[in-house]
Amino acid sequence: MRRIGRELAGWLLVILGLLMALICYVRLVRSESLGGLLAAGALGIVALAVLLGGSLLLGSLSLELAGWLLLAGGGGCLVRCYLLIEDSRLFQAAPLMIVGIIIFRGGIHLLKVAVAARICVLAKERTDQEGAGKPPVRRPVVRGPGATTAAARGS
């Protein structure tokens, strides 16, 4: 039951972070002043922090799904950035590009973590199966009759 609660809390934080990122996106597109752009950029950074905090509570499959969602969201931000640049709206595109790159890289990182977590779980299962059959055999270390150190040999 604890694990389900952790997963649920993680997903709620991820959804909250995505909503904050969407609000950031809307504010970036509609903003005309520098103060509005800075506020939207700050909101984007907070959204990223909430997304990454929520991802710490997720399991490996949920992490992978969240990673793919972040990749799609970052790609969407970068496509929107391209459209803004085509319309010669460089000042609106610059903060959105930074946010899009950060979100995209966060998605790549989550995918790497999910794959590593899955590999660790599989390795633990494999060692539990192999170790359950018989205990490991330890052989005593046998030294030869000769001296083992340079001082004992007289060198």
Secondary structure as a PSIPRED ss2 file (coil, helix, strand):
# PSIPRED VFORMAT (PSIPRED V4.0)

   1 M C   1.000  0.000  0.000
   2 R H   0.000  1.000  0.000
   3 R H   0.000  1.000  0.000
   4 I H   0.000  1.000  0.000
   5 G H   0.000  1.000  0.000
   6 R H   0.000  1.000  0.000
   7 E H   0.000  1.000  0.000
   8 L H   0.000  1.000  0.000
   9 A H   0.000  1.000  0.000
  10 G H   0.000  1.000  0.000
  11 W H   0.000  1.000  0.000
  12 L H   0.000  1.000  0.000
  13 L H   0.000  1.000  0.000
  14 V H   0.000  1.000  0.000
  15 I H   0.000  1.000  0.000
  16 L H   0.000  1.000  0.000
  17 G H   0.000  1.000  0.000
  18 L H   0.000  1.000  0.000
  19 L H   0.000  1.000  0.000
  20 M H   0.000  1.000  0.000
  21 A H   0.000  1.000  0.000
  22 L H   0.000  1.000  0.000
  23 I H   0.000  1.000  0.000
  24 C H   0.000  1.000  0.000
  25 Y H   0.000  1.000  0.000
  26 V H   0.000  1.000  0.000
  27 R H   0.000  1.000  0.000
  28 L H   0.000  1.000  0.000
  29 V H   0.000  1.000  0.000
  30 R H   0.000  1.000  0.000
  31 S C   1.000  0.000  0.000
  32 E C   1.000  0.000  0.000
  33 S C   1.000  0.000  0.000
  34 L H   0.000  1.000  0.000
  35 G H   0.000  1.000  0.000
  36 G H   0.000  1.000  0.000
  37 L H   0.000  1.000  0.000
  38 L H   0.000  1.000  0.000
  39 A H   0.000  1.000  0.000
  40 A H   0.000  1.000  0.000
  41 G H   0.000  1.000  0.000
  42 A H   0.000  1.000  0.000
  43 L H   0.000  1.000  0.000
  44 G H   0.000  1.000  0.000
  45 I H   0.000  1.000  0.000
  46 V H   0.000  1.000  0.000
  47 A H   0.000  1.000  0.000
  48 L H   0.000  1.000  0.000
  49 A H   0.000  1.000  0.000
  50 V H   0.000  1.000  0.000
  51 L H   0.000  1.000  0.000
  52 L H   0.000  1.000  0.000
  53 G H   0.000  1.000  0.000
  54 G H   0.000  1.000  0.000
  55 S H   0.000  1.000  0.000
  56 L C   1.000  0.000  0.000
  57 L C   1.000  0.000  0.000
  58 L C   1.000  0.000  0.000
  59 G C   1.000  0.000  0.000
  60 S H   0.000  1.000  0.000
  61 L H   0.000  1.000  0.000
  62 S H   0.000  1.000  0.000
  63 L H   0.000  1.000  0.000
  64 E H   0.000  1.000  0.000
  65 L H   0.000  1.000  0.000
  66 A H   0.000  1.000  0.000
  67 G H   0.000  1.000  0.000
  68 W H   0.000  1.000  0.000
  69 L H   0.000  1.000  0.000
  70 L H   0.000  1.000  0.000
  71 L H   0.000  1.000  0.000
  72 A H   0.000  1.000  0.000
  73 G H   0.000  1.000  0.000
  74 G H   0.000  1.000  0.000
  75 G H   0.000  1.000  0.000
  76 G H   0.000  1.000  0.000
  77 C H   0.000  1.000  0.000
  78 L H   0.000  1.000  0.000
  79 V H   0.000  1.000  0.000
  80 R H   0.000  1.000  0.000
  81 C H   0.000  1.000  0.000
  82 Y H   0.000  1.000  0.000
  83 L H   0.000  1.000  0.000
  84 L H   0.000  1.000  0.000
  85 I H   0.000  1.000  0.000
  86 E H   0.000  1.000  0.000
  87 D C   1.000  0.000  0.000
  88 S C   1.000  0.000  0.000
  89 R C   1.000  0.000  0.000
  90 L H   0.000  1.000  0.000
  91 F H   0.000  1.000  0.000
  92 Q H   0.000  1.000  0.000
  93 A H   0.000  1.000  0.000
  94 A H   0.000  1.000  0.000
  95 P H   0.000  1.000  0.000
  96 L H   0.000  1.000  0.000
  97 M H   0.000  1.000  0.000
  98 I H   0.000  1.000  0.000
  99 V H   0.000  1.000  0.000
 100 G H   0.000  1.000  0.000
 101 I H   0.000  1.000  0.000
 102 I H   0.000  1.000  0.000
 103 I H   0.000  1.000  0.000
 104 F H   0.000  1.000  0.000
 105 R H   0.000  1.000  0.000
 106 G H   0.000  1.000  0.000
 107 G H   0.000  1.000  0.000
 108 I H   0.000  1.000  0.000
 109 H H   0.000  1.000  0.000
 110 L H   0.000  1.000  0.000
 111 L H   0.000  1.000  0.000
 112 K H   0.000  1.000  0.000
 113 V H   0.000  1.000  0.000
 114 A H   0.000  1.000  0.000
 115 V H   0.000  1.000  0.000
 116 A H   0.000  1.000  0.000
 117 A H   0.000  1.000  0.000
 118 R H   0.000  1.000  0.000
 119 I H   0.000  1.000  0.000
 120 C H   0.000  1.000  0.000
 121 V H   0.000  1.000  0.000
 122 L H   0.000  1.000  0.000
 123 A H   0.000  1.000  0.000
 124 K H   0.000  1.000  0.000
 125 E H   0.000  1.000  0.000
 126 R H   0.000  1.000  0.000
 127 T H   0.000  1.000  0.000
 128 D H   0.000  1.000  0.000
 129 Q H   0.000  1.000  0.000
 130 E H   0.000  1.000  0.000
 131 G H   0.000  1.000  0.000
 132 A H   0.000  1.000  0.000
 133 G H   0.000  1.000  0.000
 134 K C   1.000  0.000  0.000
 135 P C   1.000  0.000  0.000
 136 P C   1.000  0.000  0.000
 137 V C   1.000  0.000  0.000
 138 R C   1.000  0.000  0.000
 139 R C   1.000  0.000  0.000
 140 P C   1.000  0.000  0.000
 141 V C   1.000  0.000  0.000
 142 V C   1.000  0.000  0.000
 143 R C   1.000  0.000  0.000
 144 G C   1.000  0.000  0.000
 145 P C   1.000  0.000  0.000
 146 G C   1.000  0.000  0.000
 147 A C   1.000  0.000  0.000
 148 T C   1.000  0.000  0.000
 149 T C   1.000  0.000  0.000
 150 A H   0.000  1.000  0.000
 151 A H   0.000  1.000  0.000
 152 A H   0.000  1.000  0.000
 153 R H   0.000  1.000  0.000
 154 G C   1.000  0.000  0.000
 155 S C   1.000  0.000  0.000
